[in-house]
Amino acid sequence: MNSIALLTAALESSKKMLAWIVSDFSDADLLVRPVPEANHMAWQLGHLITAERHIILEQLPNAKFPDLPAGFDAAHSKETASSENAAGFFKLAEYLEQLEATRAVTIAELQKLTESDLDRPTLGNLANFCPTLGNTFGLLSDHIMMHLGQGTVVRRKLGKPVLF
């Protein structure tokens, strides 16, 4: 297995894990905060989607993501993270559809690269945190896994079954 295959497997796995964690959530469950002022899963899902698109486009500006629904970016900004207003958030099916579409483009862009492309220096805001393009693709898998921990806490608060 080469680095591209390994990164592809990690990207697929983290996407599946996220979908699994929220698979039995109702749309109302997405708006439950584990503690006051913590992000609810609706915001987190939207954040993961918008962040991934931004990160890929910063590194690979020719990537072609499908359009997000109207108001999607605004609903998942830093300013809306602690808002108690449920308006502007989406249904679980819509988040999962957008996650699938976004991750498909990310993986397609990864598949266009060569092993040596993964050593290319990262551009822009991530350069200090992820020094190479390969590190950046790894970050996208890790980013979902970080938010999965928060999703697990929400599951416990909602009384959902322990998955693992």
N, C-alpha and C positions, 0 to 999 in steps of 0.2 A: 504494500500500500504506500502510495506516495503522499506528499503533503496536501495536495489538492484533494485527493480522495479522503484523507483524514479530516480535513476541514469541512468537506461536504457532508461527511457522516455526522460530524459534531453539529453542524447547522441543522440538518434534518432531525437529529435526536432532540435537540433543545426545543425545536418547534413542536415536535410531538409531545414532549413532556409538558409544555405550556398548555397545549390543547387538552391534554389529559387532566391537568390540575383543575381546569375550569369547565370540564365537560358536563358536570352535573349542576352547574350554577344556573340560576334563573337570571333573567335580565336585572331583576331587583337585587339579587345577590352581588352583582357586579359593583353596586354602589355602596356596599357595606365597608366601613373602615374598621381595621382591626383595633385601632385606638384613635382617639380624637386627633385630627389633623394629619393622620397618616393617609397615604394615597389609597384610594379604592382601586379595585381591579380594572374597572372601566378606564380610569385615567392611565393606569399602568400599561394596559394593552395598547391603548392609543399612543402612549409615549414610546413603547417599544417599536411600534410600526413607524412612527414619524422619525424617531432617532435613526433607525436602520436606513431609511431612505436618505436622510441627510448625510449620514456617514458614507454610504456608498457613493452618492453623487459628489461628495467632496473629493473622493479619491478617484472615481471613475465617472467623470461628468457626462459621458455619452450613454450611461445606463438609462434604460427606458422603463420607468415604473408606470403602471396604470394610474389614472387620476384617482385621488381620494374623494370620498363624498364631500359635498359642500360643508364647510364649517369644521371639518375633521381636525385640521392643524390647530385652529383656534381653541377647540374644545380640550386639546391635550397639551396646552402650553404650560410653562411654569406658573403663570398667573392663575390658571384654573385648578392647579393641583390641590389646593386646600379649600376650594369653593364648595359650599353646601348646596349650590344650585345643581340639580340633576339635568337641567336642560342642556342640550348639545352633546350628550353622550349617546352611545349607540347600543344596539342589541348585540348579544353574544355572537350570534351567527354572522353579523356584519364584521365584528372584530376578527373572527376566525377567518372569514373570507379575505379580509385585507391582509392579515398576517400571512396567509398562504400565498397570496399574490406577490407580496413584498419579498418573502423569503425565496420564492421561485426566481424572481429577478436577481436577487443576491447570488443564489447558487448558479444561475446561468452566467452571470458576470465572472464568478470564480472559475467556472469551467472554460472560459475563454482564455484564461491566463496560463502561463507556463510556470514551471517550478521556479525559474529564476526571477519571474515577475514578483513572486512573493517576497523577495528580498528588496524590492524597490522601497525607498524611503517614503514614509507617510507624509502627506501634505497637510497643511492647515492646523486646525485646533488639536488634532490627535497626535501630532508629531512627537510631543514629549511623553505621551502616555503609551502610544503604540508606534514604535519606531519603524516598523515595516508594514507593507500591505498584508503580508501573512498574519502579523499580529492583529491587524485590524479585523480580518475575517474571524480570527479566534475570539476577539472581543465581542463580536455580534452574537456568538453562541453563548459566551459567558454572561452577557447582558441579560439574556432571557433567564439563564439559570439563577442570577442574582434575584430577579423579580419573582421567580418561583418560590423562593423562601418566604417572601411576603404573601404570596398566594396560599401557601400552606397554612400560615397563621390565620388568614381569612377563613379557610376551610374549617379550621378548629373552632373559630368563633361561631360559624354557622352550624356547627354540629355535623358536618359532613364526614363520611368515613375516611379513615386514614388510608392513603393509597400506597405508601411505602415506608 
